Amino acid sequence: MDYTSKFISLEQALSMVKSNDYIVTGLGAAEAGAFMGALHTIAPRVRNVTLTDCLPLHPAEFRGARYRDSFRVDSWFYSGVERQARKEGGSVSFIPNHLRQAGVRWLAHRIPNLYVGAATMPDKHGYVSLSCSNIYEKRMLEAADLVILEVNPNMPFTLGDLQVPVSDVDYMVRVDYPVPELISPPLGDRDRAIGKFIADMVPDASCIQLGIGSIPNAVAEALKTKNDLGLHTEMLTTGMMELARLGVLTGKYKQAERGKLVAAFAVGTRELYDFIDLNPGVAIMDGNWVNDPYVISRNDNQVSINTALEVDLTGQCASESLGSRQFSGTGGQAETAMGAQRSRGGKSIIALYSTAMVKGTDGVRREVSKIVPQLMAGAAVSLSRNDVDRVVTEYGVAELRGTSLRERVEQLVAIAHPRFRDELRIQARACGIID
């Protein structure tokens, strides 16, 4: 097949951006890295261009304060890139969402003028794969006025529901940059303690979902002694790849897509990208389907494992903001938690460290409890107290399903750091949570 007419230069692609356009790019490693990296070069000729992204991994100059008149950023999930841009005065705003419905609801609000994302080189059949994410990318591609894909020989050709015929693509730009990696920091004692508590709650033949961060990575490590686990998860990580290679993840007892590693996007190391390339055992599916609580609940013994920034004594989980300051995003936390709890034998787990070091107004860093009487003022509640099931710290497990506020206070205080427990009980009474 001859695709010659569809190939354009990066400069030609940028020339198609107009003032007041709405542009959407892919999530994480599916972001159009070259396009984003050069977008600032057209700032002198455009105004009020809005770029919508999710967990961006490519630093890009256009997000900076000096380009506020030309570019605004709306994001479904902040990464360090956007936290830094916002700190420096860039025009960055968060879109509240449950991630499976992020694209669906956005499209009900407006249609993108331009979708620009990463993809593989076309195969011999005339298809490209959207590679590392299908949270919303294929839906945006189908809806956008104009579609430009950066085709990159380094992107893994993944299977599932994200192959697109080149005939559906308006233009392609040849690029050759490495797929951005997400390298996990070394695990600490607290990570391993939490990982063991959680692994003890995951029986053989369960189906798991893990979130992002060092605690989920510690859980993956602790699960290496398990047998015949299944995987139905929003995010596919390097830790999950290792479990698959060890034969832990067989999926033989799953009810939805038996035998397959099911995810909506993948972010990790180069080794992970090589593993998912043309792997028939990996299915990257539409995020609206993957994170549907009904679909999740079809798998027996589904275990959802996510993290939080703080949890109050009634069970409210703040997982995305520090007070009113957005830190990350809701992601699929509520969706996967509810799906797991609807599963036969399923359970939902929220994990966090018992303490964190925080800089006060005087500039001094102090250790504070992350089990708190009340959430920080302005904090977003990512998982309501009505929907919380189990909470885990390095000190143990609080089983909150069906409990009263009095019982919750006792259980949550018991997994707080010992030096804060007495004060938490005092504050629980002072706040009127218990009498």
N, C-alpha and C positions, 0 to 999 in steps of 0.2 A: 504494500500500500504506500502511496506517495503522500507524505504529510508536509512536503516542502513549503507549501503556501501558508501553513499555520505557524511556522517558526519565525519569531521576531526577536529583535535585540531587547535588552533590558531598557535601554533608552526609549525605544518605541513603546514598550509597555507603559513606562512612566508617563509618556506623552498623552496617554489616553485618560489620565486622571484630570477631572475638571473641578472647579470650585463647587462647594456644596455637595460633592459626591459622598455616598456611603459605601465604604469598602469593608469587606469581611475577609479575614485570613484564617488559616487553619490553626488548630490547637497544638501547642507544644512543638514537637518535631515536625508537624505538618504545616507549620508557618512558612510563608514565602520569605526566606531569609535574605536573599539578594535584593528583592523588591523593597522590603522593609529597611534594609541597610542603606539604600540609595534614595528613599522617599524624600528625605530632607532637601535633596538637590532641586526639587521643583517648588520649594516653598515660595520663592519670589513671585511665582505666577498663579498660585492658588490661595483660596481662603475657605475656611470652614469645612475642610475635608474631615470626615469622621471615620476613623479606623476602628473596627470592632474585632477583638481578639480574645484569646483564652489561654492562660498559662504560657505566655510568650517566653521563649528561651534565647532568642537572638537580641542582644542589645542593639538599639537603633536610635540614631541621633534625633529623628523627627519628634520623639516624645519629649524632648527638652523644652525648657521654659522659653527659649528664644523663638520657638516655632509655634507658640500658642495661637497666634492669629491664623496660621495656616492649617494646623492639625489638632484635632481632638481625639482622644482615645476613650472608647467605651470597652469595658472588659467583663467577661463572664467569670473570670477567676484570675486574681492577681498573682504574679510571680515576683521574684526579687527585682526583675527589670522594671516593673511598674511601680513597686513600692519606692524604688530609688527615683524614678522619674517624677512621681508625685511629691516626694520630699524636696526635690530640686525645683519645683514650681511648674512642672508640666501639666497640661490639661488632661487629667486622667480621671475617669469616673467609673464606678462599679454598676453592673446591671444585676439586681437581685434575681436569683433564679434557682430552680432545681435543674441540674445540668441536663437531664434527659429532655426537658422541655425548653431549654434555652433557645435553640434554633427555631423550634416550632412557634414559640410565643413572639420571638423577634420578627419572624416572617409575617405574623398576624399584624404587626405594628408597621412594618415597612418592607420594601423589596430592595436588596442591595443593587447598587449601580454596577458594582464590580466585585467578583470573587477572585482572589489571588491566593493560591495555595501551592504546597509542594506535592509532587507526584513522582512516580517512577518514569523511566523511559518507556515509550510504547512497546508492547510485545509484538510477536509475529502475527497475532490475531487482530491487531489494531486497538488494543485496550491499554489504558494506564491504570495503575492502582493508586488510590489516594494514600496508601502506605501506612502511616502511623496513627491515623485518627479517622473515626467515622462518627464522632459525637454529633456533629451538625454539618460537616463539610459537604457531603453529597447532596443534602437538601438545599444548601446555599448555592451550590453549583447549578442545580436544576432550576433555581428561582432567579438567579442573577441576570441582569441585562447583558453583562459581558463576563466571560470566563477566561482567565489567564492562569496557566499552570507553569510553575518552574519544574521542569523535568530533569531529574538528577540521577545519575547512574549509581549513586551511593544509597538511595532510598530502597528499603526492602519491598519487594513485591508481595504484599500480603493478600490473603484470600479471605472470603467472607462476603460482605455486602457493600464493597467499596471499589469495585472495578467499574471503570467508565470508558465507553468507546470514544476514541479520539474525535469522532464526528460530533460529539456533544461539547467539545472544547473549541473556543474561538481562536485562541492563540497559545503558543508554547514558547517558553524561554529556556534555552539550554543553560544549565548551571552545573557546577562540579564542586560543591562544598561538602564538608563532612556533616553527617546528621548530628545535630546537637545531642550531647549525652547528659545524663543526670547521674552523677557519681555520688553514691551514698557515703556519708562520713562514717568513720569507725564506730562500732557499737560500744556503748558504755555499760556499766553494771546495771544502771536503772533500766536501760533498754532490755537487757537480757532477763532481768527479773520479771518485767512486764510480759515479755515474750513467753516465758515459761508459764506464768499464770494463765495466759490466754491459750497456749497450746494444750494445757491440761483440760480445757473446756471444749476441745475439738476432737471428737471421737473419729476413729477410722471410718472411711466411706462418707464423711461429711463433704459438703460443697462450700468453698470459701470465697470471700471477697475481701481484699485488702486495700487500704487507702495509701496515701503517700507519706513518706517520712521515715525516720530512723526506727520508730516503734514498729510500724508494719514490717520493716526489713528484719527486725529482731524476731517478730512473730514467724516470718518465713523461715528463718534459721532454726527456730525451735520446733518447727513442724517437720523437720527432716526425718524424724523417726516414725512418722505416721504412714498409714497404708491406704492406698486407693482413694485419695481425696479427689474431688472434682474442683473445677474452677469456673465461676461465673462472676466476673468482676468488671468494674468500670475501667480500671487501669491495669495494664499488663506490665510487670516490672522485671528487673533482672533477677530478683529473689525468686519470683514465680518460675522463671526459666530454669533456675537451678533445681527447684523442686521437680519440675517436669523431667529434667535430665536424670535425676536420681530415681525416677520411677514412682515418686510419691503421688504426683498428679496423673492419675490414669483416667478419671472421669467415667469409670465403668458403671458407677451407680447413679449417675445423674439422670434426671428426667428430661431436661431441656438440652438439646444438642449433646447427647451422650458421647463420651469419648473425646470431645473437643475442648480446648482451652478457649473459652469465650470471653471477649473483652470488647470495649468500645474504642480504646486507644492504647498505645504503647509508648512508654518513655523509659529509657535506661541507658545501658552501655552499648558499645558497638557489638559486643557479643550477643546481646539481646536482639539487635536488629538483624544480625546474621541468622539467628535461630528462627525468627519469624518469617524470613524470606522464603517464599514458595512452600511454606510448611502447611501441609493439608490438615494437620492436627490443631492449627490455630485459626480461629474465625474472628475477624474484626468486624463486628456487626453494628447496625444502626443504633446509636446511643439511646434513642427514644424507646427502642425495644429492649436493649440490654438492661437498662435501669428501670424498666417498668416493674413496679412491685408485684404485679400479678405474675409476670414472667419469672421473676426471681423466686417467688413462692412455689413455683412448680417443682423446684428441686428440693427434695427432702433434706433435712439436717443442714440447711443453708446457714452459714455463720458469717455475719457481716462484722468487719473489724475496721473501725475508724478512730480518728484522734480528735481531741478538743484542746482549746487553749485554757479554758477554765470551766468548772462545773459548780453550780450553786447547790446549797443544801436541800433544795427541793427537787433537784435532778435536771434543771435546765442546763443545756450544753451550748456554750459559746465556742464555736469552732473556727470562726472566720474573721472575727474583728477583735481588736483590743480597744474596748470601749467603743466609741463611734468611729475609730480609725480602722478602715478596711485593711485586712492583712492578707487574706487569700480569697476564699469563696465557699459557698455552701457545697458546691460540687454535687455529688450524688449521695451525700451522707443520709439525709432523711429518706430518700427513695430506697436505698439498700437496707437501711435499718428496718423500715416497715416491711419490705419484701421478706427479709430474713425471719421476722417475727410471725409472719403469716405462713411461713413454711412449716411443714410437719416436722417437729423436732428441732426447729431452727432457733437461733438466738442472735441478738445484736449486742455488740460490745463497743463501748467508747473507752479509749485508753488515753492517759495523760500522765505526765510526771506529777508528783505531789507538790513540787515547788519549782520556782523559777527565780532567776536573778533579774531584778528590775531597777532601773536608775530612777531615783526620786527627783523631785524638783530642785533639791540641793546638789544634784550631780553625783550623789553617793549611791552605789549599787547595793541593794539589800535583797535578801532572800524572802520571798513571799509565798504564801500558800496558793495553790491553784484550785483547791477545794475552798470555796468562799461562801460566806453567808448570803451575799447578794452579788450578782454579776456586776462588773464594772459599768458605770453609768454610760448608757448609749450602746451597750454590747448587743449584737444581733444574736438571737437565739436560733441556732442552726438545727437543733433537735429539741423538741419541746419535752417538758417533763412528763407529759402524757404518753410520749412515745419512747422514752428511755427504758432500757432493759437492764444491762449490766455496765458498771463503770469499774475500770481497773487502774490502779497505780502500782508502783513498785512495792507497796505495802499490802496489797491484797485485792479482793474482789467485793464490790458492793452489788448485791442482787436486788434490784429495785422494782422488778415487775410485780405489780399488784400491791405495793407497799403504801402505807400511810406516810404523811410528812414526819411524824414522830419516828417511825422506823427508818425512814430515809436519812434523817439527821444522824441517827446512831450508826448506820452502816457507812455513810460517807465520812463521818468523823473518824471512824475506825481505819479508813485507808488514807487519811490525811497524814502529813508528816507529824510525828509525835509532839514536836515542840509547839504545834499550832492547835492541837486537839482541844485543850481546855478553853482557849479563847473562842474557838468555833462554837462550842456549846453555849458559852456566855452570849455570843452574838446571835445565836439562833433564838434564844429567849428574848433578847433585846429587840430583835426584828419582829417578834411575834410569830415566828415559824412554829415554835413549840411553846407550851405554857410551863 
